[in-house]
Amino acid sequence: MIEKPSYRVPLMSEIARIQPCGLRVISTFAGAGGSSLGYRMAGFKVLWASEFIDAAREVYEANAAPGTIVDGRDIR
């Protein structure tokens, strides 16, 4: 039987300490920020995120990196 390596979900404080790789992204239809979190874990800086659904935007804003602009306008 092949054993999986141990894994745990990193804390937001650990993600905040990840060194940037120099690449930057924006997130359209960002939702609660799952893909943006993945970008941050890969070292990308999220410059701007768009989410017009209030509940999703509130979650995104609670976890957004400092300096990320969260835009609530409908971009459709």
C-alpha positions as CSV (number, residue, x, y, z in Angstrom):
1,M,0.0,0.0,0.0
2,I,1.3,3.4,-0.9
3,E,1.2,5.9,1.9
4,K,0.2,9.5,1.2
5,P,2.5,12.1,2.6
6,S,1.1,13.9,5.6
7,Y,-0.7,17.2,4.7
8,R,-2.4,19.9,6.6
9,V,-4.1,23.1,5.5
10,P,-1.7,26.0,6.1
11,L,-2.7,28.9,8.4
12,M,-3.3,32.3,6.9
13,S,-0.4,33.6,8.9
14,E,1.8,31.0,7.2
15,I,0.6,31.9,3.7
16,A,1.2,35.6,4.5
17,R,4.9,34.8,5.1
18,I,5.4,33.1,1.7
19,Q,8.0,35.0,-0.3
20,P,6.7,36.5,-3.5
21,C,8.0,35.1,-6.8
22,G,7.6,38.4,-8.6
23,L,4.5,37.5,-10.7
24,R,1.2,39.4,-10.3
25,V,-2.4,38.4,-11.1
26,I,-5.9,39.7,-11.0
27,S,-9.0,37.6,-10.2
28,T,-12.3,38.1,-12.0
29,F,-15.5,36.5,-10.5
30,A,-13.3,35.9,-7.4
31,G,-15.9,34.3,-5.2
32,A,-14.6,33.7,-1.7
33,G,-11.0,33.7,-2.9
34,G,-10.0,30.0,-3.4
35,S,-8.1,30.5,-6.6
36,S,-6.5,33.7,-5.2
37,L,-5.4,31.8,-2.2
38,G,-3.7,29.2,-4.5
39,Y,-1.9,32.0,-6.3
40,R,-0.7,33.5,-3.0
41,M,0.5,30.0,-2.0
42,A,2.5,29.9,-5.2
43,G,4.1,33.3,-4.5
44,F,2.0,35.4,-6.8
45,K,0.7,38.8,-5.7
46,V,-3.0,39.3,-6.2
47,L,-3.4,43.0,-7.3
48,W,-7.2,43.2,-7.9
49,A,-10.2,41.0,-7.4
50,S,-13.7,41.4,-8.6
51,E,-16.7,39.9,-6.8
52,F,-20.2,41.5,-6.8
53,I,-22.0,39.0,-4.5
54,D,-21.9,40.6,-1.1
55,A,-21.5,37.4,1.0
56,A,-18.6,36.1,-1.1
57,R,-16.9,39.5,-1.2
58,E,-17.1,39.8,2.6
59,V,-15.3,36.4,2.9
60,Y,-12.8,37.4,0.3
61,E,-12.1,40.7,2.0
62,A,-11.6,39.0,5.4
63,N,-8.8,36.8,3.9
64,A,-7.3,39.1,1.2
65,A,-3.7,40.0,1.3
66,P,-2.8,43.6,2.3
67,G,-2.9,45.8,-0.8
68,T,-5.3,43.7,-2.8
69,I,-8.1,45.9,-4.2
70,V,-11.5,44.1,-3.9
71,D,-13.9,45.6,-6.4
72,G,-17.7,45.0,-5.8
73,R,-18.9,46.2,-9.2
74,D,-20.6,43.8,-11.6
75,I,-18.2,43.4,-14.5
76,R,-20.6,41.2,-16.6
